[in-house]
Amino acid sequence: MTDVTADPEPAPKPEPQGDISPEQVREHLRRRAVFLRELAEARELRRRVTPHRSRRARIHAALRRRTFRIH
């Protein structure tokens, strides 16, 4: 009897990252920094525009932390 759950061919592994040039790495890091900066700005704007929601989120986060606190 054969095992039907076994995968006949393993999934191909991703290629090693060694063939990326330093310029590509720099460009990737630059784009990532821009993305993270814009994400932080968007979160800050959302927090300022909807203070009620952010207050509610802070209260709920505090309640979650209290719930899982070990005495």
C-alpha positions as CSV (number, residue, x, y, z in Angstrom):
1,M,0.0,0.0,0.0
2,T,1.4,3.4,-1.0
3,D,1.2,6.5,1.1
4,V,-1.1,9.0,-0.7
5,T,-0.2,11.9,1.7
6,A,3.5,11.8,0.6
7,D,4.4,14.5,-1.9
8,P,5.9,12.8,-5.0
9,E,8.1,15.8,-5.8
10,P,9.3,18.2,-3.2
11,A,8.5,21.9,-3.8
12,P,11.3,23.7,-5.6
13,K,13.5,25.6,-3.2
14,P,14.0,29.4,-3.8
15,E,17.2,30.4,-5.5
16,P,20.0,31.6,-3.3
17,Q,20.2,35.3,-2.9
18,G,23.9,35.5,-3.7
19,D,23.4,36.7,-7.3
20,I,21.9,40.1,-6.3
21,S,24.2,43.0,-6.9
22,P,25.0,45.6,-4.2
23,E,23.0,48.2,-6.3
24,Q,19.9,46.0,-6.2
25,V,20.3,45.5,-2.4
26,R,20.6,49.2,-1.9
27,E,17.6,49.9,-4.1
28,H,15.6,47.3,-2.2
29,L,16.5,48.8,1.1
30,R,15.7,52.3,-0.1
31,R,12.3,51.2,-1.3
32,R,11.7,49.4,1.9
33,A,12.7,52.4,4.0
34,V,10.3,54.6,1.9
35,F,7.5,52.1,2.4
36,L,8.0,51.9,6.1
37,R,8.2,55.7,6.4
38,E,4.9,56.0,4.5
39,L,3.3,53.3,6.6
40,A,4.3,55.1,9.8
41,E,2.9,58.4,8.4
42,A,-0.4,56.7,7.5
43,R,-0.7,55.1,10.9
44,E,0.0,58.5,12.6
45,L,-2.5,60.2,10.4
46,R,-5.2,57.6,11.1
47,R,-4.5,58.0,14.8
48,R,-4.9,61.7,14.6
49,V,-8.0,61.7,12.3
50,T,-9.9,59.1,14.3
51,P,-9.0,59.7,18.0
52,H,-12.1,57.8,19.2
53,R,-11.1,54.7,17.4
54,S,-7.5,54.9,18.5
55,R,-8.6,55.5,22.1
56,R,-10.8,52.4,21.9
57,A,-8.0,50.4,20.4
58,R,-5.6,51.4,23.2
59,I,-8.2,50.4,25.8
60,H,-8.8,47.1,24.1
61,A,-5.1,46.4,23.9
62,A,-4.7,47.2,27.6
63,L,-7.6,44.8,28.4
64,R,-6.0,42.1,26.3
65,R,-2.7,42.6,28.1
66,R,-4.4,42.5,31.5
67,T,-6.3,39.3,30.5
68,F,-3.1,37.3,29.8
69,R,-1.0,38.7,32.7
70,I,0.4,36.0,34.9
71,H,-0.2,36.6,38.6
